[in-house]
Amino acid sequence: MINRIVVGAHYGLKDWIIQRVSAVVMAAYSLFMVIVLLVLCPTTFDAWRNVFSFGLVKFATFLFALSLFYHAWIGIRDLWMDYVKSVSIRLTLHALTVLALVGYAGWMAAILWRL
């Protein structure tokens, strides 16, 4: 029998739930976009631009991107924590990962709201 002392830590439950919720958001977005693309059938650049000119599609796409980035952060963070033993290298990798993901989120916002 495992005797675990409860000290207020959640032992990863919050991260596990966030990854599942973000996966559901990404799956719902994928289904939503399949339906949108089957209905609208964009074949030209202007048609694609029109698809993403709707506020709902922009919002859903941005929500998808944020879910993807947060999902990726939890997965990569756990990978760094499990396999990189050097604290300084792990901290550097964490910082580079956060910078990249925040940069990608900003880039996605700029692309979506530039259309």
Sequence and secondary structure as in RCSB ss.txt:
>XXXX:A:sequence
MINRIVVGAHYGLKDWIIQRVSAVVMAAYSLFMVIVLLVLCPTTFDAWRNVFSFGLVKFATFLFALSLFYHAWIG
IRDLWMDYVKSVSIRLTLHALTVLALVGYAGWMAAILWRL
>XXXX:A:secstr
       S  TTHHHHHHHHHHHHHHHHHHHHHHHHHHHH   SHHHHHHHTTSHHHHHHHHHHHHHHHHHHHHH
HHHHHHHH   HHHHHHHHHHHHHHHHHHHHHHHHHHHH 
